[in-house]
Amino acid sequence: MLLFAPYASNIPLAAMAPILMVVAYNMSEIKSFSHILKLKTADSLVLATTFLLTVFVNLTTAVQFGLLLAAISFIKRMSEVLEVEKVHPYWAKDDYNSNGTKQARYGTRCPRISFFTVAGPLFFGAADKFESILTQSINKRPNVIILKMKYVSFLDATGAENLRSLVNDFKNNIGGTILLSEVNKDVLEFMKVSGLYHEIGAENFFSESKYAVDYGLQLIEREKCLKCSRTNSKSCAVFTHSSEMDEQQIS
């Protein structure tokens, strides 16, 4: 190209045009183009918009709008990835009959402890969903909320602020405590940098969920639990042995 580029000016444009058409056709990847359009997803909208703007406006505008739509689509998908699932710590015991066959399996639930598994990135796009779900639990006025955050891969400033607000509201309005277990290393580091770690309190972070449940049972006022006192249940007495809890139920 360095030596013979000047001679390219002598090639007739009519001869160059078919070559450019073939190159443009191959670059268009028409099979992938049609396949993405048939999917009728957010990616289809981004592709169609970018293509039409490129043809009828200009490439610069098309790239800007394409990036904007792609970012919005990505944020929406990431916000839907976040899951906040309420689970019940379960203490189980196998009962065997005289033949050595397993007969029954029973568990117990404590109404004053709410346990949630949080999975997915906790960022500005999912912060409202996270807050609304936990607010519903707070309205039921438990004494302790345990958040298992092992699967929270990312935490941003908005997510941290929402969590800070929940912790303060729960503490000031109800007098309850929020405990965090199995927090991701990067997420924990961000909490320390943002000051959230110190506001929640180092004593409220646990390496395993069962330790958080044990500590939560020490915080609740068992004698004031209407459910257990009304039914004369021994749930709290049994629940105290949470070190023997079924790990599958809290994992």
N, C-alpha and C positions, 0 to 999 in steps of 0.2 A: 504493500500500500504506500510506503514511503517513496519508492522509486517510480511507480507507474501511476500514481494518483493524478498527476497532471494530464495524462493521456485519457483519463475517464471523461474529460469534457468533450472528447471527440465522439463518444458513443451516442447514437441517436436516442432521444427520449422515448421514442416508440419502442425501442428495444429494452429500455430500462423499466418501462411501465409494467410489463408482464412479470418481471422478476419481483418488483415491489408488491404486486398484487398477490403473488404466491407467498411471499414472506409475511404480508399482512394477514393472509388467510390462516397460515400456520400459527401465527402469534395469537389469533383470536380464540383458538381452542374451542371451536364451535360446539363440539360434543359436550365438553364440560359446561359451557355456557347454557346450552339447552337443558342439561341435566339439573343445574342449579335452579333455573327458572321453574322447572316442573315440580321442584320440592315445595314451592310456595311457602317459604319460610322468611325470616327476617333477612337472611343472606340474599334471597331472591330479590327483595326490595332494594337492598344496597346495590346489588349488581345492576339491576334495571335502571335505577336512578343515575348511577355513575355513567352507564353506557349512553343513556339519552342525553345527559348533560355534555358528555364528550362530543357527541355528534352535532347537537343543535346549539351549544354555547361555546365552551372551550375546555381544554384539558385541565387548566388550573382550577377553574370553578368546579369541575367534576370531581377532582381529587379532594378538594376541601369538603364538599358536601358528602362525598363517599366516606371520608374519615370520620366526619361528624356522625353520620348514620351508623357506622360500624361501632363507634364508641358507645352510642346510646343503646344499641342492640346488645353489646357486651355487658354493659352495666345492668340491663334488664335481666339477662340470663344469670349473671352472678347473684343478683338479689333473690332469684328464685331457687338458687342452689342452697341457700341458708335454710336449715331445718332446726326447729326448736321443739323437741319431743319430750313430753312429760312421761316419766317412768316412775314405777313404784319400787323402792328397795324391798326385797322379798327375802324373808328368812324361811328356809324350807327344811323339812325333816322327813326322812323316809320311815314309814311304818311297815314292819314286816310281820307276816302272820307266822303261824307255827311251822309252815312248810318252807320258810325262808323266802317267800315271794313278797315283792314290794307291793304294799296295799294302798297307801295313800301318800299324799304330799300336800302340805298346807303352808300357808304364808300369812303375813300380816301387813297392814298398811297403817302408817301414822298420819292422821289428817293435819297435824301441825307442822309437817315437813313436806315441802314441795321439791321434787327432784327433777331437773331438766338436763337432757343431753343436747348440747348445742353443736351443730356441725355445719361447716362452711365458712366463707369469709364474712367477718362482721365489719362491714364498711358502710359508707354513707348511703349506698343503694339499698341496703338491707336493714339499716338501723331502725327504721320505723316498724318493720315487721317484728323484729326482735323485741322492741319496747312494748308493742301492743299485746303480744302473747304473754309476756311476763306481768304486765299490768293486770291482765285478767286473773292471774294467779294471786297477785297481791291483794286484789279486791276480795278474795276469799279469806284473807287475813290469817295466813299461816305464821308461825313463829320463825321458821327457818326456810330459806330457799337455797338449794344446792345446785350449782351450775357446773356440770361436767364439760369442760372446754377442751378436751383432748383433740377434737377434730376441728377446732377453729384454727384455720391456717393463716389468717391475716386479720389484723385489727388496725383501723385507722382512727384519726382524731374524732370523727363524728361518732363512730361506734363506741369509742372510749367515753365520750361525753354522755351518750345515752346510758351507758352502763353506770357511770358516776351518778347520774340523775336518779336512776332506779335505786341504787344503793342508798343514797341520801334520803329519798322519799320513803323507802321501806323502813329505814332506821328512825327517821324523825316522826313520821305519821303513825306507824304501827308499833315501832319499837322492836322490829325484827332484825334478823341478821342474814346477810347473803354470804354463802361460803362458795369458794371456787376450788375445783379439783382438777388435777391432771392438765394444767394449763401448758400449752405449747411454749417452748423455750423462747421463740422470737416474740410471741404475743406477751409473754411475761416480761421480757426486756422492755417492750414498748410501754407496758403498764408502769414500770419503774421510772422510765424517762418522763412519762406524762404526769407522774405523781399519783396515778390511780391506785397503784399498789399500796402506797402508804395510807391513802384514804380508806381503802377497804380493810387494811390491817394485815400484817404478815401472818398473824395467828389464824387468819381466815382462809389461808391457802393450804392445800393439801396435795400430796403427791399421788394419793390413791383415793378413790371415791368412798371406800369403806371407812377410811379414817374421818372423812368429812361427815359421814352419817353418824359415826360414833360421837363426834364432837357436837353435832346437831342435837342428838338425843340428850346431851348434858345441858343444852341451853333451854330446851322446852320445859314448860311447867306441867309435868304429867298429871299432877293432882287436879289441874283445872281443865283437863281435856274432857269435854262433855260427852263425846262419843264413847270413850272408854268407860267413864264413870256410869253412863246410862246403861250400858250393856254388861257391866261388871266384867269387862274383857281383861285378859291378862296380856294384851298385845304389847304394852310397854315393857312388861317384864321379859317377855320373849324377845322383843325387838332389841333389848339391850345387848343381846349376844350377836350384834351385827358383824362381829369378826367372823362368824360362821355363815354369813349371808351368801346367797347364791350369786357368784360373780357374774353369771350370764345375765342376771336380771339388772345389774348396774353397769354393765359394760356396753 
